[in-house]
């Protein structure tokens, strides 16, 4: 729950829908007899729109019992959205994985029309670019939440903290700073801002001018640290009070922990942590990218049963509820921006760098209170040898650190550039993520010495924790062979049997994420992949275990 005082409605359910409008259509063109579609949903997961790439329009009405200020928040629309309220353009957003919202003041009682134009066509001016190894599902893929807000309301809040431990190893004290943004669409007025963490509350009386203002509060309290074994979370409420009555509130949850690096190690609360993880796309044959909570829960259960404690959200910000589950279960997360295979020209085109910077800020602003998220990953396998890419990376790393100095910054490079000593981007990172495909995109079958050699070469080049962010092999479910042929479960299983012990034994390796958890759809221009899927899942598309799953589980847990 994100509020107790606001009247909140989830606009889930059936919306009117059409894919029949021209690219330059306006709200007035919405047909009188449209189709319908569920929200949230990825339209390509439905047979009728499986092949639809381009724009689509959504429409629904909302009825307000009284005149009200209304905040409408879209958790994600893939990939571009324009939102109209009663025919008036209210907000535009680009990027399919981060939220956006608008506030409409003083809406009259009665019926209003909400219209959304969504677009999942990709081009050379979108992030991601047209060719990716994941599918460009379209639609209102995450929830839409409507809530009424008073004239003076909390826009946002940001908690930052330092932790100090008792010298005798006793409890930890958190010194917390809360930055609360307040909006006032009326005249100047007085309010008390109250911040409650667990059972500790601080209050400050402030005069709120018309428009936007920020209030800073400080608070100190003993806390239990968030750890993998004991992921303690605290409820946070930020409230506005008028004459001791709460007139607005927003809620969140937070966990307190420190993430640092030391030499080759990544430390959680000052202790080295062995990160053993998996890459996970939001994909499922029935749901596409719009996964129900049940799928997220079950995926996490399978992941943890295999002895894994870390997830790389390849290659984009995941549903916030997935991060909630990781917070609760004590699973560490790397979140990433969808800069996939960009080169210097791509970064220079249109406003792709500014747009990515905005996505980065949106991702951090949405997820900054999740203790599970320990690193922001800026890019994946970009042309890291090019000066333009190094400059863009430097810029993004600076923005990430300025926006949030409590997490690590990284990016995923590729074995070839690192091997040749040509990577110019990893120097901007706190730890080096490297994707390695020895034993798969090579002529020779997998062998331990390919990997030991590779890890030695990276360690020579980068004096920081090394994180093998991708390694894996394709396997068609059910395919078993005597000769351990590529594309068989047998080969994939042997791949992990060979590579995992090497990674586990190497002191320069702070962690790894297997490529990948489940089989997923590739983009429409399939990258010569059987079934147009990326078949490197250790479980299949329906999450049935492949032989490799059992191998990984055995190697990590027995
Ligand atoms: C790359 C990329 C992944 C996936 C993988 C593969 O490393 O980062 O998204 O495409 O290769 O399966 O080849």
Boltz pocket constraint, residues with backbone or C-beta under 6 A from the ligand:
constraints:
  - pocket:
      binder: B
      contacts: [[A, 133], [A, 380], [A, 381], [A, 435], [A, 470], [A, 515], [A, 534], [A, 536]]
      max_distance: 6.0
